[in-house]
């Protein structure tokens, strides 16, 4: 299958999930993360879910990070050049849903991408070698290319791995991918 066909297939699979199934899978993913030895770092980047696209509910992971008193970093997307800027989530951070339905910080303390230790990554699909398939704009590949090579790049998937996905030279591989029932480590 082409990347476009795979995107369509996984969007349909997501759409078929009930609200209860989505929530249950999101909680299982958060519980899988708790089993990993990833909690001794300082800066954790996480995405806020695009609800109308039925992305994993990251509230559970946000609660874990808060409970562990971690520095939580969120992104703001620039659709002119497909880049992202990153901001520390604090009590004073105001969030706003952009025109694409993405909750983003309006303000805050900017964090350089090379400071990030653990990055939780949204995706539509992934494969057994660590390739990921996103929405196709390249936001995360550009962002991940500027991160430290030591950063953990953890995909969060509602579904199991594909055998092999088409890969471009600009694709940045995951170090882990977490599903409701399995953890892949690359």
C-alpha positions as CSV (number, residue, x, y, z in Angstrom):
1,X,0.0,0.0,0.0
2,X,1.1,3.6,-0.6
3,X,1.4,6.1,2.2
4,X,-1.8,7.7,1.1
5,X,-3.7,4.4,1.1
6,X,-2.3,3.5,4.5
7,X,-3.4,6.9,5.9
8,X,-6.9,6.4,4.6
9,X,-7.1,2.9,6.1
10,X,-5.9,4.0,9.5
11,X,-8.2,7.0,9.6
12,X,-11.1,4.6,8.9
13,X,-9.9,2.2,11.6
14,X,-9.8,5.1,14.1
15,X,-13.2,6.4,13.1
16,X,-14.7,3.0,13.8
17,X,-13.6,3.1,17.4
18,X,-16.3,4.0,19.9
19,X,-15.5,6.7,22.5
20,X,-15.3,3.9,25.1
21,X,-12.8,1.9,23.0
22,X,-10.7,4.9,22.4
23,X,-10.6,5.8,26.1
24,X,-9.8,2.2,27.1
25,X,-7.0,1.9,24.6
26,X,-5.6,5.3,25.7
27,X,-5.5,4.1,29.3
28,X,-3.8,0.8,28.4
29,X,-1.1,2.8,26.5
30,X,-0.5,5.0,29.6
31,X,-0.3,1.9,31.7
32,X,2.2,0.3,29.3
33,X,4.4,3.4,29.5
34,X,4.5,3.1,33.3
35,X,6.4,-0.2,32.8
36,X,9.2,1.4,30.9
37,X,12.4,2.8,32.5
38,X,11.8,6.2,31.1
39,X,10.9,8.2,34.2
40,X,14.3,9.5,35.3
41,X,14.6,12.3,32.7
42,X,13.7,16.0,33.0
43,X,12.0,17.2,29.8
44,X,9.0,15.3,28.3
45,X,7.4,16.5,25.1
46,X,3.8,15.4,24.5
47,X,1.1,16.2,22.0
48,X,-2.4,17.2,23.0
49,X,-5.0,15.1,21.2
50,X,-7.0,16.3,18.2
51,X,-10.3,15.0,19.4
52,X,-12.2,15.0,16.1
53,X,-9.5,12.8,14.6
54,X,-9.8,10.3,17.5
55,X,-6.2,10.5,18.5
56,X,-5.1,8.8,21.6
57,X,-6.3,10.6,24.7
58,X,-3.0,11.9,26.2
59,X,-4.7,13.2,29.4
60,X,-3.6,10.0,31.2
61,X,0.0,10.5,30.3
62,X,-0.2,14.2,31.2
63,X,-1.4,13.1,34.7
64,X,1.5,10.7,35.0
65,X,4.0,13.4,34.1
66,X,2.4,15.9,36.5
67,X,2.4,13.3,39.3
68,X,6.0,12.7,38.7
69,X,6.7,16.4,38.7
70,X,8.3,16.4,35.2
71,X,8.8,19.3,32.9
72,X,6.1,19.0,30.3
73,X,6.6,20.6,26.9
74,X,3.9,21.2,24.2
75,X,4.2,22.4,20.6
76,X,2.7,25.1,18.5
77,X,2.6,24.4,14.8
78,X,3.5,26.9,12.1
79,X,1.5,25.9,8.9
80,X,3.5,28.4,6.7
81,X,6.7,26.4,7.0
82,X,5.5,23.2,8.7
83,X,7.7,23.8,11.7
84,X,7.0,23.6,15.5
85,X,8.0,25.7,18.5
86,X,8.0,24.2,21.9
87,X,6.8,25.6,25.2
88,X,6.9,24.6,28.8
89,X,3.5,23.8,30.2
90,X,3.0,25.8,33.4
91,X,0.0,27.0,35.5
92,X,0.1,30.2,33.4
93,X,0.1,28.5,30.0
94,X,-3.0,29.4,28.0
95,X,-4.2,26.7,25.5
96,X,-6.1,27.5,22.4
97,X,-7.4,25.1,19.7
98,X,-6.0,26.2,16.3
99,X,-7.9,26.2,13.0
100,X,-6.9,22.5,12.4
101,X,-8.3,21.4,15.8
102,X,-4.9,21.1,17.5
103,X,-4.8,22.3,21.1
104,X,-1.7,24.5,21.4
105,X,0.0,26.9,23.9
106,X,-0.7,30.5,23.2
107,X,2.3,31.6,25.3
108,X,4.9,30.4,27.6
109,X,8.6,29.7,28.1
110,X,10.2,28.4,24.9
111,X,12.2,25.2,25.1
112,X,14.8,24.2,22.5
113,X,14.1,20.9,20.9
114,X,17.6,19.6,21.7
115,X,16.7,19.9,25.5
116,X,13.9,17.2,25.1
117,X,14.7,13.9,26.7
118,X,11.5,11.9,25.9
119,X,9.2,12.7,23.0
120,X,5.7,11.1,22.7
121,X,4.7,11.1,19.1
122,X,1.3,10.9,17.4
123,X,1.0,8.6,14.4
124,X,-1.5,6.8,12.2
125,X,0.5,3.7,11.7
126,X,4.0,2.3,12.4
127,X,6.0,-0.8,11.5
128,X,8.2,-3.4,13.1
129,X,11.4,-1.5,12.3
130,X,10.4,1.8,13.9
131,X,9.1,3.7,10.9
132,X,6.0,5.8,11.5
133,X,3.3,7.2,9.3
134,X,1.8,10.6,10.3
135,X,-0.6,12.9,8.5
136,X,1.9,13.7,5.8
137,X,3.0,17.3,6.4
138,X,6.4,16.3,7.9
139,X,6.0,18.4,11.1
140,X,7.4,15.7,13.3
141,X,10.2,14.6,11.0
142,X,11.4,18.2,10.9
143,X,11.0,18.5,14.6
144,X,12.7,15.1,15.4
145,X,15.6,15.9,13.1
146,X,16.5,18.8,15.4
147,X,16.4,16.8,18.6
148,X,19.3,15.1,20.3
149,X,20.2,11.7,19.0
150,X,19.9,10.6,22.6
151,X,16.2,11.6,22.9
152,X,13.7,8.8,23.3
153,X,11.2,8.9,20.4
154,X,8.2,7.1,21.6
155,X,5.3,6.5,19.2
156,X,1.8,6.0,20.6
157,X,-0.4,3.8,18.5
158,X,-4.0,2.6,19.0
159,X,-3.2,-0.3,16.7
160,X,-0.6,-3.0,16.2
161,X,2.5,-2.7,13.9
162,X,2.4,-3.2,10.2
163,X,5.2,-5.5,8.8
164,X,6.8,-2.7,6.7
165,X,5.8,0.8,5.8
166,X,7.1,2.9,2.9
167,X,10.0,5.0,4.2
168,X,11.5,8.3,2.9
169,X,15.0,9.4,3.5
170,X,13.8,12.3,5.8
171,X,11.8,9.9,8.0
172,X,13.1,9.8,11.6
173,X,12.8,6.3,13.2
174,X,11.1,5.7,16.6
175,X,13.1,4.3,19.5
176,X,9.9,2.8,20.9
177,X,6.2,2.4,20.0
178,X,3.5,1.7,22.6
179,X,0.2,0.0,21.7
180,X,-2.6,-1.0,24.2
181,X,-1.2,-4.5,24.3
182,X,2.5,-4.4,23.3
183,X,5.7,-2.3,23.6
184,X,8.1,-2.3,20.7
185,X,11.7,-1.3,21.4
186,X,14.0,-0.6,18.4
